[in-house]
Amino acid sequence: MRSSPDVVRDLVLGFIPDEWLHSLDYSTLEKMPGSYVADDLRQRADDVIWRVRAGREWVYLYLLIEFQSTVDTWMSVRVMTYVGLLYQDLIRGGQVLKGGQLPPGLVAGYLPRLKYLLIDENEVSPVDLRQARNLMAAIIQVERPDSDQALLRLIDLLSDWLEGNPELRRTFAIWIRAVVLRQSRHTLVLPKVRDLKELKMTLAERFDAWAQQYEEKGMEKGLEQGLETGIAQGEALVLQRLLAKRFGPLPSDAVQMISSASPQQVE
């Protein structure tokens, strides 16, 4: 998904509050070669470089994508290192902006300062996500859908939005299938798909079958419990009759005790 200019455009326009960034011409987005994440982080992080026109000049967008379960208090240092490596690469390739803007001024060159924007999907309002016609908002919703039916409706929306972009439709279909498999802990069997409509049909069938299996298991469990209860009640009644035959009529409290006892307690 990170390799799609449409997703990058929606990430910037929908989630980064910066008027200057919003004013850029995202029809000029170009993906650049290169990677600046250290080898020991390759398993949990990926970085993608894009450039976009700002007037007559190119502006570079460095996207660092990483999934982590804990807070990294040194993230700013890591990002500063990666951006520094990107700057070195641009300098070597002669792609620096005019006017000697690297480093930005004599004094500023001695002061390492960096800001980065954290987009925490858990802090984004679910209502805002549902109302936004935005690919990045759709990605967040796929990761935490309200229900199976909500996921199917979201796939319909994506299919409509991407009507003229078959490659991105295919990419979304493959990715959503992988997300569903991961969230079901691979208990849901799904064939490979090549399109969002095909994915929706497949998921709808699997969700129905899955729900029916759970319903049947629930009914079987209820029948087993009912059978166990009936057997226990029958055994209690037989015991009452045997005791009454030998000792005469039983007191009401004894009858109640025998009726409420389990087979294990009676034994």
KEVODO-439132 format. One record per residue (C-alpha): residue number from 1; residue in three letters; x, y, z. Coordinates in Angstrom, 1 decimal, padded with zeros to 4 digits. Each point is the difference from the previous one (the first is absolute). Last residue first. Example, Ala and Ser with C-alpha at 12.3 -4.5 7.8 and 13.67 -1.06 7.14 Angstrom:
REM KEVODO-439132
+-----+---------+--------+--------+--------+
: num : residuo :   east :  north :     up :
+-----+---------+--------+--------+--------+
:   2 :     SER :  013.7 : -001.1 :  007.1 :
:   1 :     ALA : -001.4 : -003.4 :  000.7 :
+-----+---------+--------+--------+--------+
***
This chain:
REM KEVODO-439132
+-----+---------+--------+--------+--------+
: num : residuo :   east :  north :     up :
+-----+---------+--------+--------+--------+
: 267 :     GLU : -023.1 : -041.1 :  045.2 :
: 266 :     VAL : -002.6 :  002.7 :  000.4 :
: 265 :     GLN :  002.6 :  002.7 : -000.3 :
: 264 :     GLN :  001.4 : -001.3 : -003.2 :
: 263 :     PRO : -003.5 : -000.3 : -001.5 :
: 262 :     SER : -000.6 :  003.7 :  000.8 :
: 261 :     ALA : -002.2 :  000.9 :  003.0 :
: 260 :     SER : -003.0 :  002.3 : -000.4 :
: 259 :     SER : -002.6 : -002.8 :  000.0 :
: 258 :     ILE :  001.6 : -001.8 :  002.9 :
: 257 :     MET :  000.1 :  003.1 :  002.2 :
: 256 :     GLN : -003.6 :  000.9 : -000.9 :
: 255 :     VAL : -001.2 : -003.5 :  001.0 :
: 254 :     ALA :  001.9 :  000.2 :  003.2 :
: 253 :     ASP : -001.6 :  003.4 :  000.8 :
: 252 :     SER : -003.5 : -001.4 : -000.7 :
: 251 :     PRO :  000.5 : -002.9 :  002.5 :
: 250 :     LEU :  000.0 : -003.5 : -001.6 :
: 249 :     PRO : -002.9 : -002.4 :  000.1 :
: 248 :     GLY :  001.0 : -003.5 :  001.2 :
: 247 :     PHE :  003.5 : -001.3 :  000.7 :
: 246 :     ARG :  000.5 : -002.7 : -002.5 :
: 245 :     LYS : -002.5 :  000.8 : -002.7 :
: 244 :     ALA :  000.5 :  003.8 :  000.5 :
: 243 :     LEU :  003.8 : -000.4 : -000.4 :
: 242 :     LEU : -000.4 : -002.0 : -003.2 :
: 241 :     ARG : -002.6 :  002.5 : -001.4 :
: 240 :     GLN :  002.2 :  003.0 :  000.7 :
: 239 :     LEU :  003.0 : -001.6 : -001.6 :
: 238 :     VAL : -001.9 : -000.7 : -003.2 :
: 237 :     LEU : -001.1 :  003.7 : -000.1 :
: 236 :     ALA :  003.5 :  001.2 :  000.5 :
: 235 :     GLU :  001.3 : -002.2 : -002.8 :
: 234 :     GLY : -002.7 :  001.4 : -002.4 :
: 233 :     GLN :  000.9 :  003.6 :  000.9 :
: 232 :     ALA :  003.7 : -000.7 : -000.7 :
: 231 :     ILE : -000.7 : -001.6 : -003.3 :
: 230 :     GLY : -002.2 :  002.9 : -001.1 :
: 229 :     THR :  002.6 :  002.6 :  001.0 :
: 228 :     GLU :  002.7 : -001.9 : -001.9 :
: 227 :     LEU : -002.2 : -000.1 : -003.1 :
: 226 :     GLY : -000.8 :  003.7 :  000.2 :
: 225 :     GLN :  003.7 :  000.8 :  000.3 :
: 224 :     GLU :  000.8 : -002.2 : -003.0 :
: 223 :     LEU : -002.8 :  001.6 : -002.0 :
: 222 :     GLY :  001.3 :  003.5 :  000.8 :
: 221 :     LYS :  003.5 : -000.9 : -001.0 :
: 220 :     GLU : -001.3 : -001.3 : -003.3 :
: 219 :     MET : -002.0 :  003.2 : -000.6 :
: 218 :     GLY :  003.1 :  002.1 :  000.7 :
: 217 :     LYS :  002.1 : -002.0 : -002.4 :
: 216 :     GLU : -002.6 :  000.4 : -002.6 :
: 215 :     GLU : -000.1 :  003.8 :  000.4 :
: 214 :     TYR :  003.8 :  000.2 : -000.1 :
: 213 :     GLN :  000.1 : -002.0 : -003.2 :
: 212 :     GLN : -002.8 :  002.2 : -001.5 :
: 211 :     ALA :  002.0 :  003.1 :  000.8 :
: 210 :     TRP :  003.1 : -001.4 : -001.8 :
: 209 :     ALA : -002.1 : -001.0 : -003.0 :
: 208 :     ASP : -001.5 :  003.4 : -000.3 :
: 207 :     PHE :  003.4 :  001.7 :  000.5 :
: 206 :     ARG :  001.5 : -002.3 : -002.6 :
: 205 :     GLU : -002.6 :  000.8 : -002.7 :
: 204 :     ALA :  000.1 :  003.8 :  000.7 :
: 203 :     LEU :  003.8 : -000.2 : -000.1 :
: 202 :     THR :  000.2 : -001.7 : -003.4 :
: 201 :     MET : -002.6 :  002.4 : -001.5 :
: 200 :     LYS :  001.8 :  003.0 :  001.4 :
: 199 :     LEU :  003.4 : -001.2 : -001.2 :
: 198 :     GLU : -001.3 : -000.5 : -003.6 :
: 197 :     LYS : -001.3 :  003.5 :  000.0 :
: 196 :     LEU :  003.3 :  001.3 :  001.3 :
: 195 :     ASP :  002.1 : -001.7 : -002.7 :
: 194 :     ARG :  002.7 : -002.6 : -000.4 :
: 193 :     VAL : -000.8 : -002.6 :  002.7 :
: 192 :     LYS :  001.9 : -002.8 :  001.6 :
: 191 :     PRO : -002.2 : -002.5 :  001.8 :
: 190 :     LEU : -001.1 :  000.6 :  003.6 :
: 189 :     VAL : -000.1 : -002.4 :  002.9 :
: 188 :     LEU : -000.9 :  001.7 :  003.3 :
: 187 :     THR :  001.8 : -001.4 :  003.0 :
: 186 :     HIS :  003.1 :  001.9 : -001.0 :
: 185 :     ARG :  000.2 :  002.0 :  003.2 :
: 184 :     SER : -003.3 :  001.6 : -001.1 :
: 183 :     GLN :  001.7 :  003.4 :  000.2 :
: 182 :     ARG :  002.9 : -001.3 : -002.1 :
: 181 :     LEU : -002.2 : -001.5 : -002.7 :
: 180 :     VAL : -002.2 :  003.1 : -000.1 :
: 179 :     VAL :  003.2 :  002.2 : -000.4 :
: 178 :     ALA :  001.4 : -002.2 : -002.8 :
: 177 :     ARG : -003.3 :  000.1 : -001.9 :
: 176 :     ILE : -000.1 :  003.8 :  000.4 :
: 175 :     TRP :  003.5 :  000.2 : -001.5 :
: 174 :     ILE : -000.7 : -002.1 : -003.0 :
: 173 :     ALA : -003.2 :  001.9 : -000.8 :
: 172 :     PHE :  001.6 :  003.4 :  000.6 :
: 171 :     THR :  002.8 : -000.8 : -002.5 :
: 170 :     ARG : -002.5 : -001.2 : -002.6 :
: 169 :     ARG : -002.1 :  003.1 :  000.3 :
: 168 :     LEU :  003.3 :  002.0 : -000.2 :
: 167 :     GLU :  000.8 : -001.7 : -003.3 :
: 166 :     PRO : -003.5 :  000.4 : -001.3 :
: 165 :     ASN :  000.0 :  003.8 :  000.4 :
: 164 :     GLY : -003.1 :  001.4 : -001.7 :
: 163 :     GLU : -002.6 : -001.5 :  002.3 :
: 162 :     LEU :  002.1 :  000.8 :  003.0 :
: 161 :     TRP : -002.6 :  002.0 :  002.0 :
: 160 :     ASP : -002.8 : -002.5 : -000.9 :
: 159 :     SER :  002.0 : -003.1 :  001.1 :
: 158 :     LEU :  001.2 :  001.8 :  003.1 :
: 157 :     LEU : -003.6 :  000.7 :  000.9 :
: 156 :     ASP : -001.1 : -003.6 : -000.5 :
: 155 :     ILE :  003.0 : -001.2 :  002.1 :
: 154 :     LEU : -001.2 :  002.3 :  002.8 :
: 153 :     ARG : -003.4 : -001.5 : -000.2 :
: 152 :     LEU :  001.5 : -003.5 :  000.4 :
: 151 :     LEU :  002.1 :  001.2 :  003.0 :
: 150 :     ALA : -003.1 :  001.5 :  001.7 :
: 149 :     GLN : -001.8 : -003.3 : -000.5 :
: 148 :     ASP :  002.8 : -001.9 :  001.8 :
: 147 :     SER : -000.2 :  002.5 :  002.8 :
: 146 :     ASP :  001.4 :  003.3 :  001.4 :
: 145 :     PRO :  003.1 : -000.3 : -002.2 :
: 144 :     ARG :  003.5 :  000.4 :  001.6 :
: 143 :     GLU :  002.8 : -000.3 : -002.6 :
: 142 :     VAL : -002.5 :  000.5 : -002.8 :
: 141 :     GLN : -001.1 :  003.3 :  001.5 :
: 140 :     ILE :  003.6 :  001.3 :  000.1 :
: 139 :     ILE :  000.5 : -000.9 : -003.7 :
: 138 :     ALA : -003.3 :  001.7 : -000.9 :
: 137 :     ALA :  001.2 :  003.2 :  001.8 :
: 136 :     MET :  003.1 : -000.2 : -002.2 :
: 135 :     LEU : -002.1 : -000.3 : -003.1 :
: 134 :     ASN : -002.1 :  003.1 :  000.8 :
: 133 :     ARG : -003.7 :  000.7 : -000.6 :
: 132 :     ALA : -000.3 :  001.0 :  003.7 :
: 131 :     GLN : -003.3 : -000.6 :  001.7 :
: 130 :     ARG :  000.9 : -003.4 :  001.4 :
: 129 :     LEU :  003.4 :  001.2 :  001.3 :
: 128 :     ASP : -001.6 :  003.1 :  001.6 :
: 127 :     VAL : -002.5 : -002.2 :  001.8 :
: 126 :     PRO :  002.7 : -002.4 :  001.2 :
: 125 :     SER :  001.8 :  003.0 :  001.5 :
: 124 :     VAL :  003.8 : -000.2 : -000.4 :
: 123 :     GLU :  001.9 : -000.6 :  003.2 :
: 122 :     ASN :  000.5 : -003.7 : -000.6 :
: 121 :     GLU :  001.5 :  000.8 : -003.4 :
: 120 :     ASP :  002.9 :  001.8 :  001.6 :
: 119 :     ILE :  001.5 :  002.2 : -002.7 :
: 118 :     LEU :  003.3 :  001.2 :  001.5 :
: 117 :     LEU :  001.6 :  003.0 : -001.8 :
: 116 :     TYR :  003.7 :  000.5 :  000.2 :
: 115 :     LYS :  002.0 :  002.9 :  001.2 :
: 114 :     LEU :  003.8 :  000.3 : -000.2 :
: 113 :     ARG :  002.7 :  002.1 :  001.6 :
: 112 :     PRO :  003.7 : -000.6 :  000.0 :
: 111 :     LEU :  001.5 :  003.4 :  000.7 :
: 110 :     TYR :  003.5 :  000.5 : -001.6 :
: 109 :     GLY : -001.4 :  000.5 : -003.5 :
: 108 :     ALA : -002.6 :  002.5 :  001.3 :
: 107 :     VAL :  002.9 :  002.4 :  000.6 :
: 106 :     LEU :  001.3 :  000.1 : -003.6 :
: 105 :     GLY : -003.4 : -000.2 : -001.8 :
: 104 :     PRO : -002.1 : -002.9 : -001.1 :
: 103 :     PRO :  002.6 : -002.7 : -000.7 :
: 102 :     LEU : -000.9 : -000.7 : -002.8 :
: 101 :     GLN : -001.8 :  003.0 : -001.3 :
: 100 :     GLY :  002.8 :  001.0 : -002.3 :
:  99 :     GLY : -002.1 :  002.3 : -002.2 :
:  98 :     LYS : -001.3 : -002.5 : -002.4 :
:  97 :     LEU : -001.6 : -003.2 :  001.3 :
:  96 :     VAL :  002.3 : -003.1 :  000.1 :
:  95 :     GLN : -000.2 : -002.6 : -002.7 :
:  94 :     GLY :  003.7 : -000.3 : -000.9 :
:  93 :     GLY : -000.1 : -003.8 :  000.6 :
:  92 :     ARG :  002.6 :  000.2 :  002.7 :
:  91 :     ILE : -002.0 :  002.7 :  001.7 :
:  90 :     LEU : -003.2 : -001.9 : -000.3 :
:  89 :     ASP :  001.6 : -003.1 :  001.6 :
:  88 :     GLN :  001.5 :  002.0 :  002.8 :
:  87 :     TYR : -003.5 :  001.5 :  000.7 :
:  86 :     LEU : -001.6 : -003.4 :  000.1 :
:  85 :     LEU :  002.6 : -001.2 :  002.5 :
:  84 :     GLY : -000.7 :  003.0 :  002.1 :
:  83 :     VAL : -003.8 : -000.7 : -000.2 :
:  82 :     TYR :  000.8 : -003.5 :  001.3 :
:  81 :     THR :  002.1 :  001.2 :  002.9 :
:  80 :     MET : -002.6 :  002.7 :  000.9 :
:  79 :     VAL : -002.7 : -002.7 : -000.1 :
:  78 :     ARG :  002.0 : -002.1 :  002.4 :
:  77 :     VAL :  000.6 :  002.9 :  002.4 :
:  76 :     SER : -003.6 :  001.0 : -000.1 :
:  75 :     MET : -001.1 : -003.6 :  000.8 :
:  74 :     TRP :  002.1 :  000.0 :  003.2 :
:  73 :     THR : -002.9 : -000.4 :  002.4 :
:  72 :     ASP : -001.2 : -003.1 : -002.0 :
:  71 :     VAL : -003.5 : -000.7 :  001.4 :
:  70 :     THR : -001.1 : -003.7 : -000.1 :
:  69 :     SER : -001.9 : -002.3 : -002.3 :
:  68 :     GLN :  001.8 :  001.0 : -003.2 :
:  67 :     PHE : -001.0 :  000.1 : -003.6 :
:  66 :     GLU :  002.3 :  002.1 : -002.2 :
:  65 :     ILE : -000.4 :  002.1 : -003.1 :
:  64 :     LEU :  002.5 :  002.8 : -000.6 :
:  63 :     LEU : -001.2 :  002.3 : -002.8 :
:  62 :     TYR :  002.5 :  002.6 : -001.3 :
:  61 :     LEU : -001.6 :  002.6 : -002.2 :
:  60 :     TYR :  002.5 :  001.9 : -002.2 :
:  59 :     VAL : -000.9 :  003.4 : -001.5 :
:  58 :     TRP :  001.0 :  000.6 : -003.7 :
:  57 :     GLU :  000.3 :  003.6 : -001.3 :
:  56 :     ARG : -001.8 :  001.9 : -002.7 :
:  55 :     GLY : -003.1 :  000.7 :  002.1 :
:  54 :     ALA :  000.0 : -002.6 :  002.7 :
:  53 :     ARG :  000.1 : -003.2 : -002.0 :
:  52 :     VAL : -000.2 : -003.4 :  001.8 :
:  51 :     ARG :  002.7 : -002.5 :  001.1 :
:  50 :     TRP : -000.6 : -003.3 :  001.6 :
:  49 :     ILE :  002.3 : -002.2 :  002.2 :
:  48 :     VAL : -001.2 : -003.2 :  001.7 :
:  47 :     ASP :  001.1 : -001.5 :  003.3 :
:  46 :     ASP : -000.6 : -003.4 :  001.5 :
:  45 :     ALA :  000.1 : -001.2 :  003.5 :
:  44 :     ARG : -000.4 : -003.2 :  002.0 :
:  43 :     GLN :  002.3 : -002.6 : -001.7 :
:  42 :     ARG :  002.3 :  002.7 : -001.4 :
:  41 :     LEU :  001.0 :  001.3 :  003.4 :
:  40 :     ASP :  003.3 : -001.8 :  000.2 :
:  39 :     ASP :  000.8 :  001.1 : -003.6 :
:  38 :     ALA : -000.3 :  003.7 :  000.9 :
:  37 :     VAL : -002.7 :  002.0 : -001.7 :
:  36 :     TYR :  001.2 :  002.3 : -002.7 :
:  35 :     SER : -001.5 : -001.5 : -003.2 :
:  34 :     GLY :  000.4 :  001.3 : -003.5 :
:  33 :     PRO : -002.0 :  000.4 : -003.3 :
:  32 :     MET : -002.4 :  002.9 : -000.4 :
:  31 :     LYS : -003.8 : -000.2 : -000.5 :
:  30 :     GLU : -001.3 :  003.0 : -002.0 :
:  29 :     LEU : -003.0 :  002.2 :  001.0 :
:  28 :     THR : -000.7 :  002.6 : -002.8 :
:  27 :     SER : -003.8 : -000.3 :  000.3 :
:  26 :     TYR :  000.5 :  000.9 :  003.6 :
:  25 :     ASP :  000.4 :  003.7 : -000.9 :
:  24 :     LEU :  000.9 :  001.6 :  003.3 :
:  23 :     SER : -002.4 :  002.3 :  001.9 :
:  22 :     HIS : -000.9 : -002.5 :  002.6 :
:  21 :     LEU :  003.7 : -000.1 :  001.2 :
:  20 :     TRP : -000.1 :  003.8 :  000.4 :
:  19 :     GLU : -003.3 : -000.2 :  001.9 :
:  18 :     ASP :  001.3 : -002.5 :  002.6 :
:  17 :     PRO : -002.3 : -002.2 :  002.1 :
:  16 :     ILE :  001.3 : -003.5 : -001.0 :
:  15 :     PHE : -002.8 : -002.6 :  000.1 :
:  14 :     GLY : -002.3 :  000.3 : -003.1 :
:  13 :     LEU :  002.1 :  001.9 : -002.4 :
:  12 :     VAL :  003.3 : -001.7 :  000.8 :
:  11 :     LEU : -001.3 : -003.5 :  000.3 :
:  10 :     ASP : -002.4 :  000.5 : -002.9 :
:   9 :     ARG :  002.9 :  000.9 : -002.3 :
:   8 :     VAL :  002.1 : -002.9 :  001.2 :
:   7 :     VAL : -002.9 : -002.4 : -000.6 :
:   6 :     ASP : -000.6 :  001.3 : -003.5 :
:   5 :     PRO :  003.7 : -000.1 : -000.8 :
:   4 :     SER :  000.0 : -003.8 :  000.7 :
:   3 :     SER :  003.2 : -001.6 :  001.2 :
:   2 :     ARG : -001.0 :  000.3 :  003.7 :
:   1 :     MET : -002.9 : -002.4 : -000.8 :
+-----+---------+--------+--------+--------+
***
